[in-house]
Structure formats: C-alpha cells, structure tokens
C-alpha cells in the first residue's frame, strides 16, 4: 500500500512536456483563397503583358520579333515545364512548392520591371513561366487536399478554375487597344498614307472586339436587354468596318 510519503503530488494545470501538440492548420477557405489568387495571378500574366508592349517597344526596342518573344517566352516555358513541375510538387509537397513558385514569380516580376535590355526582360519572362508552371499544379493540389468531402472539393476546384478563367479573360480584354497600337507602329514608313486610312478601320475593329469581349465577360450578371445591346453595338462596329473598306479607294502605287 502506498503511503502519503510515497505518493507523488498531483499539480493541477501541469502540462507534460513530452506530449506533442497538434500543429495549427489553415481553414479550407483560406487555402482556397490563396490557391485561387495564385492561379489568377499566373493566368493574368499570360495575356496582360500585351498592355505594356507599346512602352516596351519604345524603351527597349527589339522590333516586332522581340515583342513576340516577350509574350511567348512566358507561355512556352509555362507549357513545356508543366509535367515536370507537377512531379516536383508531388515530391516536395504542395505547400512548399506553392511558396517557392510564388517567391520566384515575384522576384522574376521585379526583374521584368527593372530590366535594362530586352534580353534581360525575356530571360526574366522565362523565369516567370517556370515559376508559374510550379504554382499551377501546386495550387490545384492544395485545393484538392483542403476539402475531405467530395462535394465540397468539387465546388472548390470549380471556383479555382473560374478564378483563372476570369483572370485570363480580363487580360485579353485589356490587350485590344495596345495590340492595335503595336500593329499600327509596325507599318513601314513609306506606307504612311495607307496607315492613316487603316487606323480608322483598326479603331472600328478594336471597338467591336472590345464591346464583344465586354459583353461576354459581364453578360452573365446583367439583364438580357444589356446583352442584346452590346451584341448589337459589336455588330454595328463590324458593319462600319466593312463599309469603310468598301468605300476606300486603292492607294496609287509609287513610280
């Protein structure tokens, strides 16, 4: 029988040091938000860079081919490394791969903004594409593992995909006026007279495309009358474009 002397005193509120506490986990909603923002960021960057093409061409030069590589360096690297980076995310862990991809993408974006030459800019765009290839599979893996219920997981993946689609459409909508300016600047100097006539038509095309894209983007949230009005306006711009070219005379050739 243990006596009072052999009994060990019990202290209320004492915590055993050998018991490991459960690590704090993020809520599924927070994980989904972070993954969606990362996916939207890399998707938006695939098309929104076209907005800066006129400024890039005037500041760094390179001609039309250099501007094409500024855009394609990102998308080509993104697509080429997709499978490899997916395997890397599985081995390293989705959370670690996602953090690494976002960090590299941020540094590469800063390098793009500070690039002194077109070569440095294109190299930074390649780094951006490689980082984006890591972020995409890692963000999807984070969303899939954040929800245990299949129905909730399906809705979360749908929201994740919708965020990237909206970002891509937004970038495309913003690129119509800058691309028009770039293509007008690519016209040779000896065709200046023709360019002046084409500029009016290009504005009509850009206006029609812009209205059509705007209607496609916001059509789901507006009344049917507004969707019909936007569709009619886009059609009128297209008709004006065709009529202006039919009325335009052929420029006289130089001797």
C-alpha positions, 0 to 999 in steps of 0.5 A: 500500500502506498503511503502519503510519503510515497505518493507523488503530488498531483499539480493541477494545470501541469502540462507534460512536456513530452506530449506533442501538440497538434500543429495549427492548420489553415481553414479550407477557405483560406487555402482556397483563397490563396490557391485561387489568387495564385492561379489568377495571378499566373493566368493574368500574366499570360495575356496582360503583358500585351498592355505594356508592349507599346512602352516596351517597344519604345524603351527597349526596342527589339522590333516586332520579333522581340515583342513576340518573344516577350509574350511567348517566352512566358507561355512556352516555358509555362507549357513545356515545364508543366509535367515536370513541375507537377512531379516536383510538387508531388515530391516536395509537397504542395505547400512548399512548392506553392511558396517557392513558385510564388517567391520566384514569380515575384522576384522574376516580376521585379526583374521584368520591371527593372530590366535594362535590355530586352534580353534581360526582360525575356530571360526574366519572362522565362523565369516567370513561366517556370515559376508559374508552371510550379504554382499551377499544379501546386495550387490545384493540389492544395485545393484538392487536399483542403476539402475531405468531402467530395462535394465540397472539393468539387465546388472548390476546384470549380471556383479555382478554375473560374478564378483563372478563367476570369483572370485570363479573360480580363487580360485579353480584354485589356490587350485590344487597344495596345495590340492595335497600337503595336500593329499600327507602329509596325507599318513601314514608313513609306506606307504612311498614307495607307496607315492613316486610312487603316487606323480608322478601320483598326479603331472600328475593329478594336471597338467591336472586339472590345464591346464583344469581349465586354459583353461576354465577360459581364453578360452573365450578371446583367439583364438580357436587354444589356446583352442584346445591346452590346451584341448589337453595338459589336455588330454595328462596329463590324458593319462600319468596318466593312463599309469603310473598306468598301468605300476606300479607294486603292492607294496609287502605287509609287513610280 
